[in-house]
Amino acid sequence: MTTKYVFLTGGVVSSVGKGVTAAAMGRILQERGFSVSVQKLDPYINVDPGTMSPYQHGEVYVLADGAETDLDLGHYERFNDIDLNQVCNVTTGQVYAEVIAKERRGDYLGGTIQVIPHITNEIKRRIGLVPKTTNAEIVLVEIGGTVGDIESLPFLEALRQMRTDVGRENSVYIHVTWLPHIGATNELKTKPTQHSVRELRSIGISPDVIIARSDHPVDDSLREKIALFCDVELRAVVPMNTTPILYEVPLLLDKAGVGEFLLERLGLTPRRKPDWTDWERLVREVQRKKPVVRIGLVGKYIELQDAYMSVREALLHSALAQGVEVIIDWVHSAELEKGRGWEAVRGADGIIVPGGFGGRGIEGKIQAARYARENKIPYFGLCLGMQLMVVELTRSILGNEEANSTEFDRGTPHPVIDLMPDQRDIADMGGTMRLGLYPCVLQPDTIAKRAYQVDEVKERHRHRFEFNNSYRELLQSAGMRFSGISPDGRLIEIAELSDHPFMLGTQFHPEFLSRPNRPHPLFMAFLEAAARQAGVLKPIAMETSQVNSS
């Protein structure tokens, strides 16, 4: 089958929901029997988001091959239950770096290097790598940003050329826009969408579908107006009201007829009838009134909750499977250091400390770990959260507050967490960490082994610092069990306390492998412990299956 392409652009405002829309479109096509992959084209000049502040970019989502990518790739993988690879996130920085490297090597034989055709050709080459590396029959390509942004122009021009390169019958353009609501007159306005489409058409792209996002119902008269002024079929103007349930989006879009229109436009016949049973049950479970479990998430970027997008979703997946409602209390670790915010920690049924970099707020996270250990509150540490759990126990054993990670105190006399030996002489921050999928051997009679129910798993990593093996015996004597170890026995991957209902930390990021209908086993075990702490009986509301590899 000839590869088909669905291109998604955004208009009016940023953060309009293109990523979720692209993910939902992929699911709709999968339900009809087609293999899909999704690619994000990001216009920023950074090579990848790995060194970008979470306040600017949200979380960095790590793929199995170690690529540090945009958080939208998390939506793509969760909705479609697929493994993407590094070609699925392309940035301006990557494109220009490749073109300049070719120019320096003389690959262009002395020619003048220009945006057209050299930059656009490189963009198209990278789009073409997706079906070659993923065997996808349909590739969805999302451009970050908003039509009209100067930095997006090379990507839009490349997409314009793609229609000629692959043929009209093999390409569809979807434009996702926003309908602002004017409170004084209580009406939705289509004019920004009209201007956005006009801007897009001036570049040479005429959208086939318009997804009209809104916080208010969109009536047929507005759809007719958009269809008329934007030269789009009426049935291809799809209203998409804001829903509090993220996983309802595929159902709403499919109900609006998007699936049939896309296949018709691409000349495809459905291979099977969509079966939305699991997704409908998922949505019903979200809507059902359930016992509440409160989780205190102690982080340093909580002002932008997207910095912990995958953690939040993994908690939701597991809570749904446990038949409980999870309420996350966002606790700023730096505030704990000042004695503020402790009411949320003390009121939590479980405490989770996610990953992060830099010294700000570290002592607050350590204090949260100490509170969880001393008060037998379920604790789940992710990457840095595991390391600080180890630091806290070491301080308690030694009676010495100087025990630390060399990431935060290079001169600490007790470097219980230290730089990986092969990273000591590296100054470049980009791409120097242990990234991607690594194996972990589970030890018998441990919480981790009982959760996974297998002997070995593969999990995704993103870190430079490791547990210092010089402290293994000391911590084991204090009741710490190293329940997950690298196959060569050199690296600690999971640590837990033997005299605690649930105090466990992972050097990896299990949140990246959680799926809506397949919650991660460690998140499941943590939520179960938190539900017990809350005094909530655990009804089995949904079937779950193991996640033991990427």
PyMOL commands that set and color helices and strands:
alter all, ss='L'
color gray80, all
select helices_A, chain A and resi 18-30+49-51+54-57+72-80+86-88+92-105+115-134+150-166+168-170+191-203+220-230+234-236+246-255+258-266+277-287+305-322+333-337+342-346+362-374+384-398+421-423+447-452+469-477+510-513+521-533
alter helices_A, ss='H'
color red, helices_A
select strands_A, chain A and resi 4-10+36-42+61-62+68-69+89-91+138-143+171-178+181-182+187-188+209-214+237-241+292-299+325-332+350-353+379-382+404-405+415-419+434-442+456-463+465-467+480-485+492-497+503-506
alter strands_A, ss='S'
color yellow, strands_A
deselect
rebuild
show_as cartoon
